[in-house]
């Protein structure tokens, strides 16, 4: 089983997961089963790396999206809407969205 597989199990169980330094934080903790807890312990280093990569990708995506907003002269509400849209985009689709911004709006 891969770290991505464990993430899917976490999300399918109705949990959210993020890293706080070297710790994994899952909410709501009441939904955490002993089996899932064992998988988290077993794959913790890979999960932390996966979360770090996802956070880095999301930060780059937000930066790129805000640059597109700047080019279009978007106001505060449009920028907030863009941020909300990105944050609601499933993590596994964010790389595709970033690639779209890279292709359609190359950095100047």
N, C-alpha and C positions, 0 to 999 in steps of 0.2 A: 504494500500500500504506500502511496506517495503522500506528501504533505498536501497536495491539491485534493487528493481523495479525502483526507481527514477534514479539510476545510469544507468540502461539500457535505460531509456528515454533520459537521457542526451547524452549518446553515440550514440543512434539512431538518435538524432537530429544533429549529427555532431559536438558536443562540446567535449572538454576535460575538466577534472575537477581535481583539486588538492587542498590540504589544505596549507594555509600560516598562520601558527599559528592557531587562532580561526576563520579564515575566509576561505570561499570557493572561489576558483578562477576558473572561467569558461571562456573558449576561443573557438571561437570568441564570444565575448559578444553580437554581433549583432544578433546571432541566438537564443538568450535567449528569450523565449516567456513569457508573463505575467503568463500563467498557469504553466509553468515550474518553473518560479521564485517563485510562491506561494508554490509549492511542495518543493522546496529547502529550503525555510524559515521554512516550517512545519517540515521537516525532518533533519534540519541542525545538531543537536547533533549526530544523528545516522549516518549521512553521514560522519561527521568528524571522528567518531570512526571507521567506515568501511574503510576510507582512511588510518587511522593510522594503522589498522590491515594489510591492503594490503602493506603498506610501510615496516612494520616489516617483513612480510613474504618475500617480495622481497629482503630485505637486507640479510635475512638468506639464501635465495636461491642463491644469488650472492656469499656469503661467501662459501657456500657448493660447488658451481660450481668452484670457483677459487681453492679450495682445491683439487678437482678432476683434474683440469689442472696441479696443482703442482705435483700430483702423477704421471701424465703422462709425465711430463717434457715439457709441452707445452710452446711455445714461446709467445712473445708479441702479434703477430697477431692472434694466436689461442685463446688466452685469450680475446682479443678484440672481436673476432667473437662470442665467448661464451657469453660474456656480451651483445652484440647486439642481439643475439638469445633470450636470456632471456628477455630483455627489449621489444622485439617485440612479445613475447608470451602473448596472452590475459590474463588479470589479473585473470579471473576465472579458468584458467588452470595452473596457477603458483603453486598452492598448490599440484596438482598432480605431477608436475615436481619435486618439492621439495621432495615429498614422494619417487619418483623414485630414486633421489640421495641418500636419507637416506637408502633405501633398498640396492641399488647396490654398494654404497660406504660408508659403516658405518664409523663414526668418529673414529679416532684412539686415 
